[in-house]
Amino acid sequence: MVIILAWLLFVGALTFAVIRFSGLLDSMLLAGEPADIRFGPDMELPKAANYFVICPHDACPKTHRRAPSPDFKVAPDVLATALQGTANAFNMHLIEGDALSLEFRFLTRTPIMRFPDWVDIKVVPNGQGGSRIFAYSRSVYGNDDFGKNEKRLKSWMAAAIARMSGATSGPNG
C-alpha cells in the first residue's frame, strides 16, 4: 500500500512538473481580455478581494484595498520610463502602452501555478512639476489575492524610486 501511494505521489509530482515547466499552464490558464480601465473615484472594482489600487488621494475609489500615490518630484515621462524599466524585474510583460503615452498595461503570472494578473498604470502630472500615479493590479482567477497585488505594486514603486535616485537596489531591497 505504501509503495502504491509513493508511486501515485511520484507520478502526480512528475505530471505537475511537466505541465508547469513546459508552459502548458500558461495556455491552460488564459488571461482573457481585461476591460478598459477608467481611473478615478467612480472606477469599477471587483467584489472579490483580488485587487489593489494606488491612486492620488483626491481621485481614489472607495475601497480599503488602496494606497495613496506618492508625489514624485520628477516629470511624468521620467517616472513612466522608470516604471517601464523596472517592470521586468517583477516578471511583468508589457502588453500595450509606453513611456510616451504615460499609460501601460502589463500581464504577469504567479510564480508557481502561473495564474495571470493584469496591471494597469497611468502617470499624471501633479501640477507642481512632478507626477503621481494610478496603478491597478488584479488577479484574473480567485476571490482573494492574499495581498500579492498590494505587495507587487508597493515593491514596484520602491524599485522605480530607487532607479530614479540612481540606487542599484533591486525589487527585494
C-alpha positions as CSV (number, residue, x, y, z in Angstrom):
1,M,0.0,0.0,0.0
2,V,2.8,2.4,0.9
3,I,4.5,1.7,-2.4
4,I,1.4,2.4,-4.4
5,L,0.9,5.7,-2.6
6,A,4.5,6.7,-3.1
7,W,4.2,5.8,-6.8
8,L,1.0,7.9,-7.2
9,L,2.7,10.8,-5.4
10,F,5.7,10.5,-7.7
11,V,3.5,10.3,-10.9
12,G,1.5,13.3,-9.7
13,A,4.6,15.4,-9.0
14,L,6.1,14.4,-12.3
15,T,2.9,15.3,-14.1
16,F,2.7,18.7,-12.4
17,A,6.4,19.4,-13.2
18,V,5.9,18.7,-16.9
19,I,2.8,20.8,-17.1
20,R,4.3,23.7,-15.1
21,F,7.7,23.9,-16.7
22,S,6.6,23.2,-20.3
23,G,4.5,26.3,-20.5
24,L,1.2,24.4,-20.7
25,L,-0.2,26.2,-17.6
26,D,0.1,29.5,-19.4
27,S,-2.0,28.2,-22.3
28,M,-4.5,26.4,-19.9
29,L,-4.9,29.5,-17.6
30,L,-6.0,32.1,-20.1
31,A,-5.7,35.8,-19.1
32,G,-8.5,36.9,-21.3
33,E,-9.0,40.5,-22.4
34,P,-9.4,42.9,-19.4
35,A,-12.0,45.6,-19.5
36,D,-10.8,49.1,-20.3
37,I,-9.9,50.9,-17.2
38,R,-11.2,54.4,-16.3
39,F,-9.2,55.6,-13.3
40,G,-10.9,57.8,-10.8
41,P,-13.3,57.8,-7.8
42,D,-16.0,56.1,-9.7
43,M,-13.7,53.4,-11.0
44,E,-15.4,50.0,-11.2
45,L,-13.8,47.4,-8.9
46,P,-14.5,43.7,-8.4
47,K,-16.5,42.5,-5.5
48,A,-13.8,39.8,-4.8
49,A,-10.8,40.9,-2.7
50,N,-8.3,40.1,-5.5
51,Y,-7.0,43.6,-6.5
52,F,-5.1,46.6,-5.2
53,V,-5.2,50.3,-6.3
54,I,-2.6,53.1,-5.8
55,C,-4.1,56.5,-6.7
56,P,-3.9,60.2,-6.0
57,H,-5.8,60.8,-2.7
58,D,-8.4,63.1,-4.3
59,A,-9.1,60.5,-7.1
60,C,-9.3,57.2,-5.3
61,P,-12.3,54.9,-5.4
62,K,-13.9,54.0,-2.1
63,T,-12.2,50.8,-1.1
64,H,-9.9,49.6,1.7
65,R,-7.7,47.9,-0.8
66,R,-5.8,51.1,-1.8
67,A,-2.8,53.3,-1.0
68,P,-2.2,56.9,-1.9
69,S,0.1,57.7,-4.7
70,P,3.3,59.4,-3.6
71,D,4.1,62.8,-5.1
72,F,7.1,62.0,-7.2
73,K,9.4,65.0,-7.7
74,V,10.1,64.1,-11.3
75,A,8.3,64.8,-14.6
76,P,5.7,62.2,-15.7
77,D,7.9,60.9,-18.6
78,V,10.8,60.2,-16.2
79,L,8.6,58.3,-13.8
80,A,7.0,56.4,-16.7
81,T,10.4,55.4,-18.0
82,A,11.5,54.2,-14.6
83,L,8.3,52.1,-14.2
84,Q,8.8,50.6,-17.6
85,G,12.4,49.9,-16.9
86,T,11.8,48.1,-13.7
87,A,8.8,46.0,-14.8
88,N,10.8,43.1,-16.0
89,A,12.2,42.6,-12.5
90,F,8.7,41.7,-11.4
91,N,8.0,39.4,-14.3
92,M,5.6,41.9,-15.9
93,H,5.3,41.8,-19.7
94,L,4.2,44.9,-21.5
95,I,1.1,44.3,-23.5
96,E,0.3,47.8,-24.6
97,G,1.4,51.4,-23.9
98,D,4.7,53.1,-23.5
99,A,6.5,55.8,-21.6
100,L,5.5,58.4,-24.1
101,S,1.8,57.8,-23.7
102,L,2.2,57.6,-19.9
103,E,-0.1,54.6,-19.8
104,F,0.8,50.9,-19.6
105,R,-0.9,47.5,-19.4
106,F,1.2,44.6,-18.2
107,L,0.5,40.9,-17.9
108,T,2.2,38.9,-15.1
109,R,1.8,35.4,-13.7
110,T,2.2,34.0,-10.3
111,P,5.5,32.1,-9.9
112,I,4.3,28.5,-9.2
113,M,0.8,28.0,-10.6
114,R,1.1,30.7,-13.3
115,F,-2.2,32.4,-12.6
116,P,-2.5,35.5,-14.8
117,D,-2.7,39.0,-13.2
118,W,-3.3,42.3,-15.1
119,V,-1.6,45.6,-14.1
120,D,-2.6,49.0,-15.5
121,I,-0.6,52.1,-14.8
122,K,-1.3,55.8,-15.7
123,V,1.2,58.5,-14.8
124,V,-0.3,62.0,-14.4
125,P,1.3,65.4,-13.6
126,N,0.7,66.7,-10.1
127,G,0.5,70.4,-11.0
128,Q,3.8,71.2,-9.3
129,G,6.3,69.9,-11.9
130,G,6.2,66.4,-10.5
131,S,3.9,63.4,-11.0
132,R,1.6,60.9,-9.4
133,I,0.3,57.5,-10.5
134,F,-2.8,55.5,-10.8
135,A,-2.0,51.8,-10.6
136,Y,-4.4,48.9,-10.6
137,S,-3.3,45.3,-10.2
138,R,-5.8,42.5,-10.2
139,S,-6.0,38.7,-10.4
140,V,-7.9,37.1,-13.2
141,Y,-8.8,34.0,-11.1
142,G,-9.8,33.6,-7.4
143,N,-11.7,35.5,-4.8
144,D,-8.6,36.6,-2.8
145,D,-5.1,37.5,-3.8
146,F,-3.5,37.0,-0.3
147,G,-2.0,40.5,-0.5
148,K,0.0,39.7,-3.7
149,N,-1.3,42.6,-5.7
150,E,-0.5,45.1,-2.9
151,K,2.9,43.7,-2.4
152,R,3.6,43.8,-6.2
153,L,2.6,47.4,-6.6
154,K,4.4,48.7,-3.5
155,S,7.6,46.8,-4.3
156,W,7.5,48.0,-7.9
157,M,7.1,51.6,-6.8
158,A,10.1,51.2,-4.4
159,A,12.1,49.8,-7.3
160,A,11.2,52.7,-9.6
161,I,12.1,55.2,-6.9
162,A,15.4,53.5,-6.4
163,R,16.0,53.6,-10.1
164,M,15.2,57.3,-10.4
165,S,17.5,58.1,-7.4
166,G,20.4,56.1,-9.1
167,A,20.4,53.4,-6.5
168,T,21.2,49.9,-7.6
169,S,18.7,48.2,-5.3
170,G,16.5,45.6,-6.9
171,P,12.8,44.8,-6.2
172,N,13.6,43.0,-2.9
173,G,15.6,45.8,-1.4
